[in-house]
Amino acid sequence: MLELREGQDGDRVVTRCGIPAGSIVWRGWGEELGRRTRWSYQVDHDRHLELGGAAARIRHSCEPNCGVLIRREARILEIHSLRALAAGEELTVDYATFEWEIEYQAGACRCGRPSCRGRIVGFRGLPADRRAAYGRYIAPYLREIEWGIRPIAVGRAVLGQPRSEDLAEVGATV
């Protein structure tokens, strides 16, 4: 269903066939890591996954055509099509739906979409309207941070319960 293709601006993941809206385009878990890497998906406060195959190289867009659904307890990560996808179309996700902060993608975002934020940001920089629009495609651990349920992990240090100023910075309230 997925294929990795080389392009002038790097590898991209495309569909081999048309895919209806709401379809699962990838399902699995991946290798668990205790740290963030260039291609990892953050699935919990201190857990990152490296997915196998082409899914590992799905690029960012500020207007993605796929959403990432993380079910930590079941150890399942699914990538769903948010709309119908044409054969050969590149798959994209918004990294801010599963990463608290972006460490390896400094510089300008190159998604080229009308609502581009200008740079790739993690959840902490995701506007409130986008948080609401993504709904279930926001990683559960990010909702916990947003709602002040769990400690905020920054890098490798856990800072404890978020302060109201921290929550205000990311658009949440206490």
Beta strands, then each sheet from edge to edge (+ up, - down):
strand 1: 2-5
strand 2: 12-15
strand 3: 24-28
strand 4: 31-33
strand 5: 41-44
strand 6: 47-50
strand 7: 59-60
strand 8: 66-71
strand 9: 76-81
strand 10: 92-93
strand 11: 153-154
strand 12: 157-158
sheet 1: 1+ 2-
sheet 2: 3+ 9- 8+
sheet 3: 4+ 6- 5+
sheet 4: 7+ 10+
sheet 5: 11+ 12-
end
